[in-house]
Amino acid sequence: MKQTKGWALACLVAASGPLHAACQYYDGQGPVVALATLDSPIVVSALLPVGATLSSRVFSGGSTGLACTRDTELDTGWVHAPAAGAGTTELEGVYATSVPGVGIRIRDQGTDEAYHWPRRRTPLAADHYTPRASYRVELIKTGHVVEGSLRLPVEAVSQQYGELEPTRLRFLSPEVEVMLDKPTCDVASDAHVMEVNLGEHHPRDFGGMGSGTVPQPFSLRLACQGGQGGDPLFVHVTLTDATDPGNRGDVLNLRSSATATGLGVQVLRPNGQPVSYGADSPVVGNQGQFQAGSVVYGEAVFTVPLRARYVQTGRVVTPGSAGALATFTFAYN
């Protein structure tokens, strides 16, 4: 009886020992990874319908070989839940991203099937397989697009054969900038230097502090193109006192070569409001900056109408040469 029990125990121990995995790589083979870097920025036109493809790139990392000696499962899908955590959109295989109106879909380049979350499992028969790490990454318009930074997961999608994960897609660049297709503008080639003749005046033409001459019109001009029906481009302008860049008032100092005293130069907007001066900076929201308007698709020239005049700044105006210098800087959003 003791010998019988010992034999039975030995059988149980043998049966509970390690089992061979359902799938194994061929000798010299192993997992393969496709590395992806998306173009940035992605420029989106407002004319595109929902479902339109904004970007489509194929990334391949080669293939590998494995043998499955018994039936198992093929497990495919996203490695983790898509970054936005918003689930799928109404479009097949398209998942929301951190940018409203932009979704992402990843397809297997061989089967053209989309990867999903939660992951999908299908029965897999015992056989030899050569999975390939080849993927098509698509950004899809899912609604009204808001400009922003689209954050990508490092580990994107994978295939798993039994316990083996032979293929995976990995993003190397963590973010993609999404921009609306707005017009682009630059200072017109013949408008980099603007000269305004303020005329000759006598000290008696001024009636006291703050009084001034008749304003003379001039304008700043931009040459613009593009847009494709996207949102308008808002234009902001900052004027900087070239003689005293730290000037944050609304009167330009006379240039250093001027001999007249008691005067300054004032620049006026169309509504008569004096322009305040700021730093030479293209940052939106810069001190002294004002919004000059917006540019829409098809608008080739954008003009900023202004006027300039001499204004009395001292108790007494003395005659002599006068004039002032200012630079102008545009900012866009």
C-alpha positions as CSV (number, residue, x, y, z in Angstrom):
1,M,0.0,0.0,0.0
2,K,2.8,2.4,0.8
3,Q,4.4,1.7,-2.6
4,T,1.1,2.3,-4.4
5,K,0.7,5.7,-2.7
6,G,4.2,6.7,-3.5
7,W,3.7,5.9,-7.2
8,A,0.5,7.9,-7.3
9,L,2.2,10.9,-5.7
10,A,5.0,10.8,-8.2
11,C,2.5,10.9,-11.0
12,L,0.8,13.9,-9.6
13,V,4.1,15.8,-9.2
14,A,5.0,15.0,-12.8
15,A,1.6,16.2,-14.1
16,S,1.9,19.5,-12.3
17,G,5.4,20.3,-13.8
18,P,6.0,23.0,-16.4
19,L,4.1,22.8,-19.7
20,H,5.4,24.0,-23.1
21,A,3.9,27.3,-24.2
22,A,1.3,27.1,-27.0
23,C,3.5,29.2,-29.3
24,Q,7.2,29.6,-29.6
25,Y,9.5,31.6,-31.9
26,Y,11.6,30.0,-34.6
27,D,15.2,29.8,-33.7
28,G,16.8,33.2,-34.1
29,Q,13.4,34.9,-34.2
30,G,11.8,37.2,-31.7
31,P,9.4,40.1,-31.2
32,V,9.4,43.0,-33.7
33,V,8.4,46.6,-33.0
34,A,7.4,49.3,-35.5
35,L,8.5,52.8,-34.5
36,A,6.2,55.7,-35.5
37,T,6.7,59.5,-35.7
38,L,3.7,61.5,-37.0
39,D,4.1,64.7,-39.0
40,S,3.6,67.8,-36.9
41,P,1.8,70.1,-37.2
42,I,-1.3,68.6,-38.8
43,V,-3.2,71.4,-40.6
44,V,-7.0,70.9,-40.7
45,S,-9.4,72.6,-43.1
46,A,-12.9,73.6,-41.9
47,L,-14.2,72.5,-45.3
48,L,-13.4,68.8,-44.6
49,P,-16.5,66.7,-43.6
50,V,-16.7,64.5,-40.6
51,G,-14.9,61.2,-41.3
52,A,-12.3,62.8,-43.5
53,T,-8.7,61.6,-43.1
54,L,-6.4,64.3,-41.8
55,S,-3.2,62.2,-41.8
56,S,-2.3,58.7,-42.9
57,R,1.1,57.1,-42.4
58,V,2.3,53.5,-42.6
59,F,5.0,52.3,-40.2
60,S,6.7,48.9,-40.5
61,G,9.1,47.0,-38.2
62,G,9.5,43.8,-40.1
63,S,8.1,40.3,-39.5
64,T,8.9,37.3,-37.3
65,G,8.1,33.6,-37.2
66,L,6.5,31.4,-34.7
67,A,4.9,28.0,-34.4
68,C,1.8,27.2,-32.3
69,T,1.8,23.5,-31.4
70,R,-1.7,23.6,-30.1
71,D,-4.9,25.7,-30.3
72,T,-4.8,29.0,-28.5
73,E,-6.0,32.6,-28.9
74,L,-5.0,35.6,-30.9
75,D,-5.3,38.7,-28.7
76,T,-5.1,42.1,-30.6
77,G,-5.8,45.7,-29.7
78,W,-4.6,48.8,-27.9
79,V,-2.0,48.1,-25.3
80,H,-3.8,50.6,-22.9
81,A,-7.0,52.5,-23.2
82,P,-6.6,55.4,-25.7
83,A,-5.1,58.5,-24.0
84,A,-8.3,60.6,-24.0
85,G,-10.2,57.9,-22.2
86,A,-13.3,58.9,-24.1
87,G,-13.9,55.5,-25.8
88,T,-14.8,55.2,-29.5
89,T,-16.5,57.7,-31.7
90,E,-19.3,56.8,-34.0
91,L,-16.7,55.9,-36.7
92,E,-15.5,52.3,-36.8
93,G,-12.2,51.8,-34.9
94,V,-11.8,55.6,-34.4
95,Y,-11.0,56.7,-30.8
96,A,-11.2,60.2,-29.4
97,T,-7.9,62.0,-28.7
98,S,-6.9,64.9,-26.5
99,V,-7.8,67.3,-29.3
100,P,-11.6,67.8,-29.8
101,G,-12.7,66.9,-33.3
102,V,-9.7,64.7,-34.0
103,G,-9.8,60.9,-33.6
104,I,-7.2,58.2,-34.2
105,R,-7.5,54.8,-35.9
106,I,-4.7,52.2,-36.3
107,R,-5.1,49.5,-38.9
108,D,-3.2,46.3,-39.5
109,Q,-1.6,46.9,-42.9
110,G,-1.8,43.3,-43.8
111,T,-5.5,42.6,-42.9
112,D,-6.7,46.2,-43.0
113,E,-8.5,45.5,-39.7
114,A,-8.7,48.2,-37.1
115,Y,-7.3,47.7,-33.6
116,H,-9.8,48.2,-30.7
117,W,-10.1,48.7,-27.0
118,P,-11.1,46.6,-25.2
119,R,-8.8,44.1,-27.0
120,R,-10.4,41.4,-29.1
121,R,-9.7,37.7,-28.8
122,T,-10.2,35.1,-31.6
123,P,-9.5,31.3,-31.6
124,L,-6.2,30.4,-33.1
125,A,-5.5,27.0,-34.6
126,A,-2.2,25.2,-34.1
127,D,-0.1,26.2,-37.1
128,H,3.0,28.2,-38.2
129,Y,2.6,32.0,-38.3
130,T,4.7,35.0,-39.6
131,P,3.1,38.1,-37.9
132,R,4.3,41.4,-39.3
133,A,4.6,44.7,-37.4
134,S,3.1,46.9,-40.1
135,Y,0.5,49.5,-39.2
136,R,-1.4,52.3,-40.8
137,V,-2.0,55.2,-38.4
138,E,-4.8,57.6,-39.4
139,L,-6.0,60.8,-37.8
140,I,-9.7,61.3,-38.6
141,K,-11.9,64.4,-38.3
142,T,-14.7,63.6,-35.9
143,G,-16.3,67.0,-35.5
144,H,-15.5,70.6,-34.9
145,V,-11.7,70.8,-34.5
146,V,-10.1,72.9,-31.8
147,E,-6.4,73.7,-32.1
148,G,-4.3,71.9,-29.6
149,S,-1.6,69.3,-28.8
150,L,-2.6,65.7,-29.6
151,R,-0.9,63.5,-27.0
152,L,0.1,60.0,-28.2
153,P,0.7,56.9,-26.0
154,V,4.3,55.5,-26.2
155,E,2.9,51.9,-26.5
156,A,0.1,51.9,-29.0
157,V,-1.2,48.5,-30.3
158,S,0.0,44.9,-30.3
159,Q,-0.7,41.3,-31.3
160,Q,-0.5,38.4,-28.8
161,Y,-0.3,34.8,-29.9
162,G,-1.0,32.8,-26.8
163,E,1.5,34.1,-24.3
164,L,3.8,35.6,-26.9
165,E,3.6,39.2,-28.1
166,P,5.4,39.1,-31.4
167,T,4.4,42.6,-32.7
168,R,3.9,46.0,-31.3
169,L,3.6,49.7,-32.5
170,R,5.4,52.3,-30.5
171,F,5.2,56.1,-30.9
172,L,8.5,57.9,-30.6
173,S,7.1,61.5,-30.6
174,P,4.7,62.0,-27.7
175,E,2.8,65.0,-29.2
176,V,1.4,66.3,-32.5
177,E,0.3,69.9,-32.9
178,V,-3.1,70.3,-34.6
179,M,-3.7,73.6,-36.3
180,L,-6.6,75.0,-38.2
181,D,-6.0,75.9,-41.8
182,K,-6.0,79.7,-41.4
183,P,-4.5,82.3,-43.8
184,T,-0.9,83.2,-43.4
185,C,0.4,86.7,-43.7
186,D,3.6,88.7,-43.9
187,V,4.4,92.3,-44.2
188,A,4.0,93.4,-47.8
189,S,7.3,93.6,-49.6
190,D,6.9,97.4,-50.3
191,A,5.6,98.2,-46.8
192,H,8.5,97.3,-44.5
193,V,9.4,101.1,-44.2
194,M,6.6,103.6,-44.0
195,E,7.3,107.4,-44.1
196,V,4.7,109.8,-43.0
197,N,5.0,113.5,-43.8
198,L,3.6,115.4,-40.8
199,G,4.2,118.8,-42.5
200,E,5.9,122.0,-41.3
201,H,4.3,123.9,-38.4
202,H,4.9,127.0,-36.4
203,P,5.0,126.9,-32.6
204,R,1.9,129.1,-32.6
205,D,0.0,126.2,-34.3
206,F,-0.1,124.5,-30.8
207,G,-2.5,125.7,-28.2
208,G,-1.1,124.0,-25.1
209,M,-0.3,120.6,-23.6
210,G,-2.0,117.8,-25.5
211,S,-2.9,120.0,-28.5
212,G,-1.8,118.7,-31.9
213,T,-1.7,119.1,-35.6
214,V,-4.1,117.7,-38.2
215,P,-3.5,113.9,-38.3
216,Q,-2.0,112.5,-41.5
217,P,-3.1,109.1,-42.7
218,F,-0.9,106.1,-43.4
219,S,-1.3,102.4,-43.2
220,L,0.5,99.1,-42.5
221,R,-0.1,96.4,-45.0
222,L,0.1,92.6,-45.0
223,A,0.2,90.2,-47.9
224,C,-1.9,87.1,-47.1
225,Q,-2.7,83.8,-48.7
226,G,-4.2,80.4,-48.0
227,G,-6.9,79.5,-45.5
228,Q,-9.0,77.0,-47.5
229,G,-12.1,78.1,-45.8
230,G,-10.7,77.6,-42.3
231,D,-11.2,79.9,-39.3
232,P,-10.2,83.6,-39.7
233,L,-6.7,84.7,-38.7
234,F,-6.8,87.4,-36.1
235,V,-4.1,90.1,-36.5
236,H,-2.6,92.0,-33.6
237,V,-0.2,94.9,-33.8
238,T,2.4,96.4,-31.4
239,L,4.2,99.7,-32.1
240,T,7.5,100.3,-30.3
241,D,9.2,103.6,-29.7
242,A,12.5,103.1,-31.5
243,T,14.1,106.1,-29.6
244,D,13.0,104.8,-26.2
245,P,12.0,101.1,-26.4
246,G,10.8,101.3,-22.7
247,N,8.2,103.9,-23.5
248,R,4.8,102.6,-22.5
249,G,2.9,105.8,-23.0
250,D,0.9,107.0,-26.1
251,V,3.4,109.6,-27.4
252,L,6.5,108.8,-29.3
253,N,9.7,110.6,-28.3
254,L,11.3,112.8,-30.9
255,R,14.3,111.0,-32.4
256,S,17.7,111.9,-31.0
257,S,18.7,114.1,-34.0
258,A,15.6,116.4,-33.6
259,T,16.3,120.0,-32.5
260,A,12.7,121.0,-31.8
261,T,11.5,120.7,-28.2
262,G,8.2,120.4,-26.4
263,L,6.8,118.0,-29.0
264,G,6.1,114.3,-29.6
265,V,4.3,112.2,-32.2
266,Q,1.0,110.5,-31.6
267,V,-0.3,107.6,-33.7
268,L,-4.1,107.3,-33.8
269,R,-6.3,104.4,-34.6
270,P,-9.3,104.9,-36.9
271,N,-11.6,105.6,-33.9
272,G,-9.2,108.4,-32.8
273,Q,-7.8,106.4,-29.9
274,P,-4.1,107.0,-29.4
275,V,-1.9,103.9,-29.8
276,S,0.1,102.9,-26.7
277,Y,3.6,101.6,-27.2
278,G,5.0,98.2,-26.1
279,A,7.9,95.9,-26.4
280,D,8.9,94.6,-29.9
281,S,7.3,91.2,-29.4
282,P,5.2,88.9,-31.5
283,V,3.5,87.3,-28.4
284,V,-0.3,87.7,-28.4
285,G,-1.3,89.8,-25.4
286,N,1.8,92.0,-25.4
287,Q,1.5,95.3,-23.6
288,G,0.3,98.1,-25.8
289,Q,-0.8,95.6,-28.5
290,F,-4.2,96.1,-30.2
291,Q,-6.3,93.8,-32.4
292,A,-6.4,95.2,-35.9
293,G,-9.0,92.8,-37.4
294,S,-9.1,89.4,-39.0
295,V,-8.1,87.9,-42.4
296,V,-10.4,85.4,-44.1
297,Y,-9.8,82.9,-46.9
298,G,-9.2,84.7,-50.2
299,E,-8.2,88.0,-48.7
300,A,-4.8,88.8,-50.3
301,V,-4.2,92.2,-48.7
302,F,-4.9,93.2,-45.1
303,T,-4.6,96.9,-44.3
304,V,-4.2,98.6,-40.9
305,P,-5.3,102.2,-41.3
306,L,-3.6,104.7,-38.9
307,R,-3.0,108.4,-38.6
308,A,-0.1,110.4,-37.0
309,R,0.3,113.9,-35.8
310,Y,2.6,116.2,-33.8
311,V,1.4,116.8,-30.2
312,Q,2.6,119.3,-27.6
313,T,4.2,117.6,-24.7
314,G,6.0,120.6,-23.0
315,R,4.9,123.9,-21.7
316,V,6.7,125.6,-24.6
317,V,7.3,124.5,-28.2
318,T,10.6,125.6,-29.7
319,P,11.2,125.5,-33.4
320,G,13.6,123.1,-35.1
321,S,13.7,119.8,-36.9
322,A,11.4,117.1,-35.6
323,G,10.4,113.5,-36.3
324,A,10.0,110.2,-34.5
325,L,10.8,106.6,-35.3
326,A,8.7,103.5,-34.4
327,T,8.8,99.8,-35.3
328,F,5.7,97.7,-35.7
329,T,5.4,94.0,-35.0
330,F,2.5,91.7,-36.0
331,A,1.2,88.8,-34.0
332,Y,-1.4,86.2,-35.1
333,N,-3.9,83.8,-33.6
